[in-house]
Amino acid sequence: MKLNLQQQNLLVAFIEGLPFTLVNHSSHTADGIEGKLLSTLAEYFNFTTSFIDCIDDFGALKSNGNWTGLIGKIFYKEADLGFGGIAISHEELRDVQFFHYHWIDQFGFATKNFINPIDPDILLKPYDRTVWICLLISLIIVYLLSLLQSYFNSKELSNGSLFWLQICALFHQSYDSLSKLSLSFKICGIIWIFAMMIFTNLYSGNLCSILATPSSHPFSTIEKLVQACHCGLIIPLGLDTPFYDNLIVSKYLKIVSRKEEAIQMIISPGFHNAKHYAFIYSRERLRTARAFHGSNILYIPPRTESTFFPMILAMPVRTDFPYRKNFDRIISQSFDSGLIRQWSNLQTFAISLRHRGDHHNDIIEDANEIIGSFTLQQLESLFIFYLICLLSALFLFIIEICSKNLWFTNNILN
């Protein structure tokens, strides 16, 4: 038979912070991943809730055996259950119970996103320097052969005709005088056109790959972060909780009072002598901060090489809570069905859309965090090169008009 709590009021201690929890004190409702989960439980089992704000105090075990914060509220039965992205630890399991886990998070880090300047040599990167040298040498050799052939055969076209055929083929332009060349030059020209077709196709493919793949961030892995901390290039930030005690960077750690302070130290220019900071925290909460501020400001490395350890999140509950098995069944079904994951994606989408009007790449994980779409900044070098070519062509066109006008004046009018 379905459990009916008949509008029984449960006291809920919480830590506010998206994407897990956002409590509306006026309407006594909660949003976020765990807020929606609690609303689902309340609707299914017919109970009401009253909220107790623990103000970012997850709880810590003191030397005298007393608990503080949210876990203390549960331990001393001042609240029936709690939520707010609580990670299960060994110490907590000894003194309080937890519902079935509903989320698996990671302890990662975030730092400021560095915008690297455009490399002026990016147009030469698709091929090795040896290839470009060989191309230049082949152009020079053919030009010299054209001069030599023209010297011995006055009936040929103007000097360097095969050379201009090579240039036209290199830039995929037609060459109207190909039929006027000698048979040997035609054979060389056809071979060159075929070679340039392969050369330019490979070049364009390699160039697009280089432009589409952003350069590596200097602190993209835990190993790079540790090396930077050792060299004094970056300062890791953390909160006053036991999760930071055994980290590989714990001896370099700087404690801050709140998550917002750490994020502000990372993104604010000139803040704290313009030093570089990395905030070590729940990856899901960091993703929410990135959705709020923008992926161009806050950088979160791919999880494969930037996770210190996984965290299992669950809602703590007092040890004598009589309905734990009933609640566990609904939480387990919500997790297994993917409903909680859907709530997470919608929450991140809403935050990004509300604060920046842009939701691209904020709810996509891992591989898509590395490869993005083209941006104007990535194509800046191509635009500059194209502009230079247009100006050069305009300059040559003006010179040709002036020379033709001068020839017409001297030969026709005179």
C-alpha positions as CSV (number, residue, x, y, z in Angstrom):
1,M,0.0,0.0,0.0
2,K,1.2,3.5,-0.9
3,L,2.5,5.5,2.1
4,N,0.4,8.5,2.9
5,L,1.9,10.9,5.5
6,Q,-1.4,13.0,5.5
7,Q,0.3,16.4,5.3
8,Q,2.8,15.7,8.1
9,N,5.4,18.5,8.3
10,L,9.0,17.5,7.9
11,L,11.9,19.8,9.0
12,V,14.5,20.1,6.2
13,A,17.9,21.5,6.7
14,F,19.5,22.8,3.5
15,I,22.6,24.4,2.0
16,E,21.6,26.7,-0.8
17,G,23.5,26.5,-4.0
18,L,22.6,25.6,-7.6
19,P,22.3,23.2,-9.4
20,F,21.2,21.3,-6.3
21,T,19.2,23.6,-4.1
22,L,17.4,27.0,-4.4
23,V,14.8,27.6,-1.7
24,N,12.1,30.2,-2.0
25,H,11.4,31.2,1.6
26,S,8.2,33.1,0.8
27,S,6.5,30.2,-0.9
28,H,8.3,27.5,1.1
29,T,9.2,25.7,-2.1
30,A,12.6,24.5,-3.4
31,D,14.1,24.4,-6.9
32,G,17.2,22.7,-8.3
33,I,18.0,19.0,-8.7
34,E,17.3,18.1,-5.1
35,G,14.6,20.7,-4.8
36,K,12.6,18.9,-7.6
37,L,13.4,15.5,-6.0
38,L,12.1,16.7,-2.6
39,S,8.9,18.1,-4.3
40,T,8.4,14.8,-6.0
41,L,8.7,13.0,-2.7
42,A,6.4,15.4,-1.0
43,E,3.7,15.1,-3.7
44,Y,4.0,11.3,-3.8
45,F,3.9,10.7,0.0
46,N,1.7,13.7,0.8
47,F,3.8,15.7,3.3
48,T,4.8,19.3,3.7
49,T,8.2,20.8,4.5
50,S,9.7,23.6,6.6
51,F,13.2,24.7,5.8
52,I,16.2,25.5,8.0
53,D,18.9,27.5,6.4
54,C,22.4,26.3,7.4
55,I,24.1,29.2,5.6
56,D,26.9,27.2,3.7
57,D,27.8,25.2,6.8
58,F,27.9,21.6,5.7
59,G,29.0,20.5,9.1
60,A,32.3,19.3,10.6
61,L,33.1,16.8,13.4
62,K,34.9,18.6,16.2
63,S,37.5,17.1,18.5
64,N,35.0,16.7,21.3
65,G,32.8,14.5,19.0
66,N,30.1,17.2,18.3
67,W,28.8,17.9,14.9
68,T,28.2,21.4,13.5
69,G,26.2,22.7,10.5
70,L,23.7,20.7,8.5
71,I,25.0,17.3,9.7
72,G,24.7,18.6,13.3
73,K,21.0,19.5,12.7
74,I,20.4,15.9,11.6
75,F,22.5,14.4,14.3
76,Y,20.8,16.3,17.1
77,K,17.4,15.7,15.5
78,E,16.7,19.4,15.0
79,A,15.8,18.4,11.4
80,D,14.3,15.3,9.9
81,L,16.4,15.3,6.7
82,G,18.8,17.6,4.8
83,F,19.8,18.4,1.2
84,G,22.1,20.7,-0.7
85,G,24.6,18.6,-2.6
86,I,25.8,16.7,0.5
87,A,28.7,14.2,-0.2
88,I,28.8,11.1,1.9
89,S,31.9,10.7,4.1
90,H,33.1,8.0,6.4
91,E,32.6,10.2,9.5
92,E,29.1,11.2,8.6
93,L,28.1,7.6,8.0
94,R,29.0,6.7,11.6
95,D,26.5,9.2,13.1
96,V,23.7,9.8,10.5
97,Q,21.9,7.9,7.9
98,F,21.5,8.7,4.2
99,F,18.9,8.0,1.6
100,H,19.7,6.2,-1.6
101,Y,22.3,8.2,-3.5
102,H,20.9,10.3,-6.4
103,W,24.0,11.9,-7.9
104,I,27.7,11.1,-8.6
105,D,29.8,14.2,-8.6
106,Q,33.6,14.8,-8.9
107,F,35.9,17.0,-6.9
108,G,37.5,19.1,-9.7
109,F,38.8,22.6,-10.1
110,A,38.1,25.7,-12.2
111,T,40.3,28.6,-13.1
112,K,40.2,31.6,-15.4
113,N,39.9,31.0,-19.1
114,F,42.9,32.4,-21.0
115,I,42.3,33.8,-24.5
116,N,45.4,33.0,-26.4
117,P,46.4,35.5,-29.1
118,I,46.2,34.5,-32.8
119,D,49.4,32.8,-33.9
120,P,50.6,34.7,-37.0
121,D,52.2,31.5,-38.3
122,I,48.9,29.6,-38.3
123,L,48.6,29.6,-42.1
124,L,51.9,27.7,-42.3
125,K,51.1,25.1,-39.7
126,P,49.2,22.6,-41.9
127,Y,52.5,21.6,-43.5
128,D,56.0,21.1,-42.2
129,R,58.6,23.7,-43.0
130,T,60.3,21.2,-45.3
131,V,57.2,21.0,-47.5
132,W,57.0,24.8,-47.9
133,I,60.7,24.9,-48.8
134,C,60.3,22.2,-51.4
135,L,57.3,24.1,-52.9
136,L,59.3,27.3,-53.1
137,I,62.2,25.5,-54.7
138,S,60.0,23.8,-57.3
139,L,58.4,27.2,-58.2
140,I,61.9,28.8,-58.7
141,I,63.2,25.9,-60.8
142,V,60.2,25.9,-63.1
143,Y,60.5,29.7,-63.5
144,L,64.2,29.3,-64.4
145,L,63.3,26.6,-66.9
146,S,60.7,28.8,-68.5
147,L,63.2,31.5,-68.9
148,L,65.7,29.1,-70.4
149,Q,63.1,27.6,-72.8
150,S,62.0,31.1,-73.9
151,Y,65.6,32.0,-74.5
152,F,66.2,29.2,-77.0
153,N,62.7,29.3,-78.6
154,S,61.6,32.8,-79.5
155,K,58.2,31.4,-80.7
156,E,57.1,30.5,-77.2
157,L,55.0,32.7,-75.1
158,S,56.4,35.4,-72.8
159,N,58.9,34.4,-70.2
160,G,57.6,32.5,-67.2
161,S,54.4,31.2,-68.8
162,L,54.7,27.8,-67.1
163,F,55.5,29.6,-63.9
164,W,52.2,31.5,-64.0
165,L,50.4,28.2,-64.8
166,Q,51.8,26.9,-61.5
167,I,50.7,29.9,-59.6
168,C,47.2,29.7,-61.1
169,A,46.9,26.0,-60.3
170,L,48.1,26.6,-56.7
171,F,45.3,29.1,-56.1
172,H,42.7,27.1,-58.2
173,Q,42.5,29.7,-60.9
174,S,42.1,29.0,-64.7
175,Y,44.9,29.5,-67.1
176,D,43.7,30.4,-70.6
177,S,47.0,30.0,-72.4
178,L,47.5,26.4,-71.5
179,S,46.7,25.3,-75.0
180,K,49.4,27.5,-76.5
181,L,52.2,25.8,-74.5
182,S,54.5,23.2,-76.0
183,L,53.7,19.5,-75.5
184,S,56.3,19.0,-72.8
185,F,55.1,22.1,-70.9
186,K,51.5,20.8,-71.2
187,I,52.5,17.5,-69.6
188,C,54.3,19.3,-66.8
189,G,51.4,21.6,-66.3
190,I,48.8,18.8,-66.1
191,I,51.0,16.9,-63.6
192,W,51.4,20.1,-61.6
193,I,47.6,20.8,-61.6
194,F,46.9,17.3,-60.3
195,A,49.6,17.6,-57.6
196,M,48.2,21.0,-56.5
197,M,44.7,19.6,-56.2
198,I,45.9,17.1,-53.6
199,F,48.1,19.7,-52.0
200,T,45.4,22.3,-51.5
201,N,42.8,19.8,-50.3
202,L,45.1,18.5,-47.7
203,Y,46.0,22.0,-46.7
204,S,42.4,23.2,-46.3
205,G,41.5,20.1,-44.2
206,N,44.5,20.4,-41.9
207,L,43.9,24.2,-41.5
208,C,40.3,23.6,-40.5
209,S,41.3,21.0,-38.0
210,I,43.9,23.5,-36.4
211,L,41.3,26.3,-36.3
212,A,38.6,24.1,-34.8
213,T,40.8,22.7,-32.0
214,P,41.6,25.4,-29.4
215,S,45.0,25.5,-27.9
216,S,45.6,23.7,-24.6
217,H,44.9,25.5,-21.4
218,P,48.0,25.8,-19.2
219,F,46.2,24.2,-16.2
220,S,44.2,21.6,-18.0
221,T,45.2,18.6,-15.8
222,I,45.9,17.9,-12.1
223,E,49.6,17.3,-13.0
224,K,49.9,20.8,-14.6
225,L,48.1,22.3,-11.7
226,V,50.5,20.8,-9.1
227,Q,53.5,21.9,-11.2
228,A,52.1,25.5,-11.4
229,C,51.4,25.5,-7.6
230,H,55.0,24.3,-6.9
231,C,56.4,27.1,-9.1
232,G,54.1,29.7,-7.5
233,L,52.2,30.4,-10.7
234,I,48.8,29.7,-9.3
235,I,47.2,29.5,-5.9
236,P,44.6,26.8,-5.2
237,L,41.5,27.9,-3.2
238,G,39.2,25.8,-1.0
239,L,36.7,25.8,1.8
240,D,37.2,24.8,5.4
241,T,36.0,21.2,5.1
242,P,37.7,17.8,5.6
243,F,37.6,17.1,1.8
244,Y,40.7,19.2,1.3
245,D,42.9,17.7,3.9
246,N,44.5,14.9,1.8
247,L,44.6,16.6,-1.6
248,I,47.9,16.6,-3.4
249,V,47.9,20.4,-3.4
250,S,46.7,20.8,0.2
251,K,50.0,22.4,1.4
252,Y,49.5,25.2,-1.2
253,L,45.8,25.6,-0.3
254,K,44.3,29.0,0.6
255,I,41.1,28.8,2.6
256,V,38.2,31.1,1.7
257,S,34.9,31.6,3.5
258,R,32.5,31.1,0.7
259,K,32.3,29.8,-2.9
260,E,31.3,33.2,-4.2
261,E,34.5,34.7,-2.9
262,A,36.7,32.1,-4.6
263,I,34.9,32.6,-8.0
264,Q,35.3,36.4,-7.6
265,M,39.1,36.0,-7.0
266,I,39.4,33.9,-10.2
267,I,37.4,36.1,-12.6
268,S,38.1,39.6,-11.3
269,P,40.9,41.5,-13.2
270,G,43.4,43.0,-10.8
271,F,41.9,41.3,-7.8
272,H,44.5,40.3,-5.1
273,N,47.5,41.6,-7.1
274,A,46.2,39.9,-10.3
275,K,47.5,36.4,-9.2
276,H,46.1,33.3,-10.8
277,Y,43.8,31.2,-8.7
278,A,42.2,27.8,-9.1
279,F,39.1,26.9,-7.1
280,I,38.8,23.2,-6.1
281,Y,35.2,22.3,-5.5
282,S,32.3,20.2,-6.7
283,R,32.3,19.9,-10.4
284,E,28.6,20.3,-10.8
285,R,28.6,23.5,-8.8
286,L,31.5,24.8,-10.9
287,R,29.6,24.0,-14.0
288,T,26.7,26.1,-12.7
289,A,29.2,29.0,-12.0
290,R,30.5,28.7,-15.6
291,A,26.9,28.8,-16.9
292,F,26.3,32.0,-14.9
293,H,29.6,33.8,-15.8
294,G,30.3,32.3,-19.3
295,S,32.6,29.6,-20.6
296,N,34.8,32.4,-22.0
297,I,35.6,33.6,-18.5
298,L,35.6,30.5,-16.3
299,Y,37.5,27.4,-17.4
300,I,36.7,23.8,-16.2
301,P,39.1,21.1,-17.6
302,P,37.7,17.9,-19.0
303,R,36.9,15.5,-16.2
304,T,39.2,12.7,-17.4
305,E,42.4,14.3,-16.0
306,S,41.1,16.9,-13.7
307,T,39.2,14.9,-11.1
308,F,40.8,14.5,-7.6
309,F,38.2,11.9,-6.5
310,P,34.5,11.0,-7.1
311,M,31.8,12.1,-4.6
312,I,28.5,10.2,-4.0
313,L,25.7,12.7,-3.1
314,A,22.7,11.7,-1.0
315,M,20.3,13.4,1.4
316,P,21.2,12.8,5.1
317,V,18.4,11.7,7.4
318,R,18.1,11.2,11.1
319,T,18.8,7.6,12.2
320,D,15.3,7.0,13.6
321,F,13.5,8.2,10.5
322,P,10.7,5.6,10.0
323,Y,10.0,6.1,6.2
324,R,13.5,5.7,4.9
325,K,12.9,2.5,2.8
326,N,9.8,4.1,1.1
327,F,11.8,7.3,0.3
328,D,14.7,5.2,-1.0
329,R,12.5,3.3,-3.5
330,I,11.3,6.6,-5.2
331,I,14.8,8.2,-5.2
332,S,16.3,5.0,-6.7
333,Q,13.6,4.9,-9.4
334,S,14.2,8.6,-10.2
335,F,17.9,8.1,-10.5
336,D,17.7,4.9,-12.6
337,S,15.2,6.4,-15.1
338,G,17.4,9.4,-15.9
339,L,14.9,11.8,-14.5
340,I,17.5,13.5,-12.1
341,R,19.9,13.9,-15.0
342,Q,17.2,15.6,-17.0
343,W,16.5,18.0,-14.1
344,S,20.2,18.8,-14.0
345,N,20.4,19.6,-17.8
346,L,17.3,21.8,-17.6
347,Q,18.7,23.6,-14.5
348,T,22.0,24.4,-16.3
349,F,20.1,25.4,-19.4
350,A,17.8,27.8,-17.5
351,I,20.7,29.4,-15.6
352,S,22.7,30.0,-18.8
353,L,19.7,31.3,-20.7
354,R,18.6,33.6,-17.8
355,H,22.0,35.2,-17.2
356,R,23.7,35.3,-20.6
357,G,21.1,34.4,-23.2
358,D,23.4,31.7,-24.4
359,H,23.3,28.1,-23.6
360,H,25.8,26.6,-26.0
361,N,28.2,24.0,-24.6
362,D,27.1,24.4,-21.0
363,I,25.1,21.2,-20.7
364,I,27.4,19.1,-22.8
365,E,30.1,17.0,-21.2
366,D,33.7,15.8,-21.8
367,A,34.5,15.6,-25.5
368,N,32.3,18.6,-26.5
369,E,34.0,20.7,-23.8
370,I,37.2,20.3,-25.9
371,I,36.0,20.7,-29.4
372,G,33.9,23.7,-30.2
373,S,32.6,25.5,-33.3
374,F,34.4,28.1,-35.3
375,T,34.6,31.6,-33.9
376,L,35.5,34.9,-35.6
377,Q,38.6,35.1,-33.5
378,Q,39.8,31.7,-34.8
379,L,39.2,32.9,-38.4
380,E,40.8,36.3,-37.9
381,S,44.1,35.3,-39.5
382,L,42.3,34.1,-42.6
383,F,40.3,37.4,-42.9
384,I,43.5,39.4,-42.6
385,F,45.2,37.3,-45.3
386,Y,42.2,37.7,-47.5
387,L,42.1,41.4,-47.0
388,I,45.8,41.7,-47.9
389,C,45.2,39.8,-51.1
390,L,42.3,42.0,-52.1
391,L,44.3,45.2,-51.4
392,S,47.2,43.7,-53.4
393,A,44.9,42.9,-56.3
394,L,43.4,46.4,-56.2
395,F,46.8,47.9,-56.2
396,L,47.9,45.9,-59.3
397,F,44.7,46.7,-61.1
398,I,45.3,50.4,-60.6
399,I,48.8,50.0,-61.9
400,E,47.6,48.1,-65.0
401,I,44.9,50.8,-65.7
402,C,47.6,53.5,-65.4
403,S,50.0,51.7,-67.7
404,K,47.3,51.0,-70.3
405,N,46.2,54.6,-70.2
406,L,49.7,55.7,-70.7
407,W,50.2,53.4,-73.6
408,F,47.0,54.5,-75.2
409,T,48.0,58.2,-74.8
410,N,51.4,57.7,-76.3
411,N,50.5,55.4,-79.2
412,I,47.0,56.3,-80.3
413,L,46.6,60.0,-79.6
414,N,50.1,60.9,-80.6
